[in-house]
């Protein structure tokens, strides 16, 4: 990880690989579990992976506490690193941030890939779009995230358990009220005029999979891939398949941009 001073914060940024730039915005939980996926990405792209403030163990400034702040921070990061239209890939909470970036400046990216994103509520006020993992016992909350066996809470080492507690704190810090979404984001998704790929686990019990198609219809240039037998983190349960979907999508996006 490199440390970059940007917008008044110290940001930890991982950089790996060669090739066209790819900005990976990590999900709310299990950052370390994403490292093999990031390594696979680095075989095809130059991968830039910032750690979200707060999740990195540092306390963010008092005036930095919204997903809007994160979106502007990463737009600044694209400029500071002089990234030439990166492919922006966001998982879950990172997907929400990526959509907020796209409605502000879709021109800064060549494509947008969203892995079971949070951030957009499309059902009625009385219906739930995202499971409230905070009111569940931790074991049950973990099981919402995986179609296969979830990590067992009592088998986590101290460092992983501490990181999980920090992750829970900072997803609440940024996204507690309203719960995991921006009430007006759906209205502005038409501004995300960039080739967009949605990859969703068909067994997702956190960001419910039935929301995938309605969200795809809100994004002007989107394609949806539902992966059977997969939960909330497709890149953790079916990493090779996700990498291949990303490669095909990026090749198509570059072709469309040229034509």
Buried (B, 14 or more C-beta within 10 A) or exposed (E): EEEBEBBEBEBBBBBBBEEBBBBBBBBBBBBEBBBEBBEBBBEBBBBBBBBBBBBBEEEBEEEBBBBBBBBBBBBBBBEBBEBEBBBBBBBBBBBBBBBBBBBBBBEBBBBBBBBBBBBBBBEEEEEEBBBEBEEEEBEBBBBBBBBEEBBEBEEBEEEBBEBBEBBBEBBBBBBEEEBBBBEEBBEBBEEBBBBBBBBBBBBBBBBBBEBBEEBBEBBBBBBBBBBEEBBBBBBBBBBEBBBEBBBEBBEBBBEEEEE
